[in-house]
């Protein structure tokens, strides 16, 4: 379930209640003019999962030296009727 989004005015008006709910495990997002600005979560909330970084296949695959020009002649023929 996506976190609840509240506008700044609502957040100011109901901050204590919103913080209590966030501390209990219900994070919320504060938006301004409909644009999300910040997410309020409990301090002990689990961290976001770590994404695999680029390079995780290093040494397992190879990229040809002409990768950026592969198929250029055929592309030119198809688009330029040559």
C-alpha positions in Angstrom: 0.0 0.0 0.0 1.4 3.4 -1.0 2.0 5.9 1.8 -0.7 8.6 2.4 0.0 12.0 0.8 -1.0 15.1 2.6 -0.6 18.8 1.7 1.5 21.1 3.8 -1.5 22.8 5.3 -3.0 19.5 6.4 0.4 18.4 7.8 0.7 21.5 9.9 -2.8 21.2 11.1 -2.6 17.5 12.1 1.2 17.1 12.6 1.0 15.5 16.0 -1.5 12.9 14.9 0.4 12.2 11.6 3.7 11.8 13.4 2.1 9.4 15.9 0.8 7.3 13.0 4.1 7.4 11.2 5.9 6.3 14.4 3.4 3.4 14.5 4.4 2.2 11.0 2.2 4.3 8.7 4.6 6.6 6.8 3.2 9.6 4.9 4.3 12.0 2.2 4.1 15.8 2.5 3.3 17.5 -0.8 3.2 21.1 -2.0 0.9 22.0 -4.9 0.5 18.2 -5.4 4.2 17.6 -5.8 5.7 15.2 -3.2 8.4 16.8 -1.2 9.3 14.6 1.8 8.5 11.2 3.2 8.0 10.9 7.0 8.9 7.4 8.3 9.8 6.0 11.7 13.4 6.4 12.8 13.8 2.7 13.1 12.2 1.9 9.7 14.1 -0.7 7.7 16.4 0.9 5.1 15.4 0.6 1.4 16.8 -2.5 -0.2 20.2 -2.1 -1.7 20.1 -2.2 -5.5 22.7 -4.1 -7.4 25.3 -1.8 -8.9 26.4 -1.8 -12.5 29.3 -4.0 -13.0 27.8 -7.1 -11.4 28.5 -9.0 -14.6 32.0 -7.8 -15.0 34.2 -10.4 -16.6 31.2 -12.6 -17.5 30.2 -10.8 -20.7 32.1 -8.9 -23.4 31.1 -5.9 -25.5 32.5 -5.7 -29.0 34.7 -2.6 -29.7 32.3 -1.6 -32.5 29.2 -1.9 -30.4 28.1 1.8 -31.0 28.3 1.4 -34.8 27.0 -2.2 -35.1 24.4 -2.4 -37.8 24.9 1.2 -39.0 25.0 0.2 -42.6 21.7 -1.7 -42.4 20.1 1.2 -40.4 21.2 3.6 -43.0 19.8 1.4 -45.8 16.5 1.0 -44.0 16.0 4.7 -43.2 17.5 6.3 -46.2 16.6 3.7 -48.9 20.2 3.3 -49.9 
